[in-house]
Structures are given as structure tokens and as C-alpha cells.
């Protein structure tokens, strides 16, 4: 166990590293994504406006209550529609989270195939690593400046599954997976290869001891894709990402919403170090995950965002958090099963934080 800082309190970094190593901590660390306007206003005294000032306030609030976070450079955006260079019409119904695709530049399998072939050609172009390193460094320095403390910020690396499925839509993605499987495979391979280039260019345990590898592969009580397809197309690529990160001494937290128990052994075989977010309403059981895998991986999440944090009482939240800490510690980061978005009640977010802290949250006096 790391030595405690003065006053027998760990720094955030010490607390995070100890929990990742399944060690006891001075208190339960909190890992989440704070994109809740009332919480940010409560903690900073200012409602976060669209743009850079909103980002600054968000990160100031993040530093007040979280030990570890991701998506740290996301600023609030205007609600409405945008069209990208490929002709996709995107809509946004929330200041923080994109809503989806309103219209695609294709409507059938042949059009989807042409778009995917074009996307693959783009991925085959050399990555401008100098620009990536420069952008990564500038963004990291800005985020760290706004946080003004040692909150751990984790970077994210995916196989491309989420992006291609989102762009095509689940129906056309499914057709192409059967009719043109080599195109899907090539897209995923190229996306993963690019991510590995980025990992080798910027991964550094001094900046962060952990990174997120991800792919939403499940929903309520079942998988989105067959175990056979995942074993053939997805898990080997996750393993490559994890291996690249491990080469740099960085641990790998895997993220997928939904019910994952049918493929948890496959995920462990990819050498993940942690699992997120243990989505309770999808059928995940925090106690069972801890029993089966708690000696091998750390666990994050487990506090239901869709019902408990949205419509429950603060006392409901305290009870759920106390139980989660009891059954999943050590090696447990308390947090929501997605992110602390605007659907979460202010008083419930405070109840979660105060349960982890063992003391009340004090607001900014500005």
C-alpha cells in the first residue's frame, strides 16, 4: 500500500493507484464523468455556459468531487443540428451529449458499402503523428490547468466498432457483417492500428496510470453481437490495444454498457485490468462480479444512473452506495453506470459523493 500523505490522507493519484492494485485506500475513490449543470453550478457558483468557459467550470467542479475521470475535454455545446463533410446530419438534444444521426448520406446496402470503402481508404492514409502529439499535449495541458490538481484523467482507445455501427446504423451494419464481412474486418483492423500508433506516441504512466479501452457490445440482459462474432472480430483487437498500453506501463479499464457476464472470461483473456460500468439495470450484479473476478480486476461504477440517481431519494442512494462499497472493496471505484448527466438529481449526486467521503460536500463560496 502506498505511503499516506500528510494528515494520513492519500492524494488522488495515490488513492487511484492503490485501488487499481486492489489495495486498501483511505476512502473509496470516485470515478465518473461530470456533465450535470446543476451540480456544476452548485460546486462553482456559476451555471456553465456553452464553450470554453463551460469546460473550465466543468473541470473545476470535477476536481472538487472526483478522483478519476474521462472525456475531460468535452465542453457544453449548442443544441441543434449539424452536417459533416460526408453528409451525415447529426442532432443534439443535450448540451453535453450528442443525440444521434438524423440523416445518412445513404439508405441502402450498396450506399453503405460505398461509404465504408471510402472510410477505409481514409484510414489507410498515414496518420500525422506530429500533429497528434501536438494536439494531445496541448489538450492535456489545458485540462490539467483547469483541474488544478492531481485528478486522474484517462484517455480512450477503441477498435472502431462503435463508430462504424453508429455511422451505418445497426440494420445496415448487420447486413454488411454478413454480405461484406471483409469490409467490416478491414475497417476495425485499420481503426485499431491507428489507435495503437497513438498509444505508442503518447501513452505515459506519468500522465495517467490508466487508459480506457472500449466497445459497447451489450444491452439489457444480452449481447449486441454473438459471442462467436465478438471472439473473431472484436476481442483480438481489444487484446492488441491492451497489450500496447501495457508496454508503456498503463493499466486498461474496459468499458461496455449492458450485460457482459456471458463474455467476461473472454474480456479477461484480453488482459483487461478493470471493468466499467457494471450496469445494474441491464442485469449486471456487482456482488457476483466481485465474487468471480474481484481478485483479478478492479471494478468501477455500479450505481444506477437511469432510475436510482434520476428518481430515487438521497437515502436510497446512500444505501445503494454503502452496499456497493461493502461488497466491492477493495479494488472498487464508486460511480454511476454511465455518467453524471443532467438526468441525475443534484441531491443524489451529493449523496453518492458524501457516502464515499464520509463527510458533507462544501460548496464554493465565490
Beta strands, then each sheet from edge to edge (+ up, - down):
strand 1: 29-30
strand 2: 68-69
strand 3: 80-83
strand 4: 89-92
strand 5: 100-103
strand 6: 152-153
strand 7: 155-158
strand 8: 210-214
strand 9: 218-219
strand 10: 222-223
strand 11: 251-255
strand 12: 274-276
strand 13: 298-303
strand 14: 332-336
sheet 1: 1+ 14+ 13+ 12+ 11+ 8+ 7+
sheet 2: 2+ 6+
sheet 3: 3+ 4- 5+
sheet 4: 9+ 10-
end
